[in-house]
C-alpha cells in the first residue's frame, strides 16, 4: 500500500491532532450554572468533563477512551475534583470505566447533545497558531492479524515515554488512533494505525522547528515499539509540514526524508 494515497488535497492535519478544550466556565453567568444543576443535576466540573468528552467523541467519529491523567491535564482541574466528577457521572450512568480509561455512555452522549445548543459553540477552533508535521508509513509484511493489532494496542495504550503522556484511544471501524500530550501540554502527538498496515503520525507544536524535531524523535521511538510487538519492519517514508492560521490549513512544505525505525 503506497502511503502517498493519503496525501489528498482535502487532508487536514487538525483532524489528526485536534483536542478541543472544554468550555471556559468563567464565561458562565450564575444563572447558567444554576440552570445546569437544577435541570440536569450537573456540577460545573461534571459539565466540563461531559463537554470535553462529548465534543471529542463527535469530532473523532469513533469510540473515545480517555485516561484519568488526560482528563486532569486537558481540563486543568485538580485531581480530587476530577475524581469526584468522574464518580458522580458514573453513578448517574453518563460515564463508564474501561481498562483504566473512561468513555461516555449512550445516555451521556445524548445529554451532551441536548446541552450543546445551550452552552457550547461547537464551531470554535482552538488550534490556531499551531504547526503540524505529518509522517506516513507502513508496517511491512502481510496484513496485521487481530492478535497483532491487540499486541500493538497493549504496547501503546496507557504508556508514557519521555515528555509524552498517554491521553486517549479512539477505535474506528478499520483503524484505531492513540494520542499523547507533552507534560507542558504544548505538543500533541497522534498515531493512527490502519486501515490495513498504514500509519499516520501527526505532531502539533507552537513552533515549526519543534514540530519537525519531535516527529523525528517519535518516529524512531514508535517504530521500535511497533517492531517489538509485531515482529515486522516499520518504515515512515514521507512527511509534510502544515501551518494553521486559525481559519484554514495550508501546506507550506512538501519535503521528503527517508527514515526508518
VENSULWO-V486076 format. One record per helix or strand. SS is the DSSP state (helix for helix, strand for strand). FROM is the first residue (numbers start at 0). TO is the last residue. Records with the same first field share a line. If there is no record, write none. Layout:
SS->FROM-TO + FROM-TO
This chain:
helix->2-5 + 13-16 + 24-26 + 29-39 + 43-59 + 67-74 + 78-90 + 105-118 + 145-155 + 207-229
strand->62-66 + 94-97 + 100-103 + 130-138 + 160-160 + 163-170 + 174-181 + 187-193 + 197-204 + 233-243 + 248-252 + 258-259
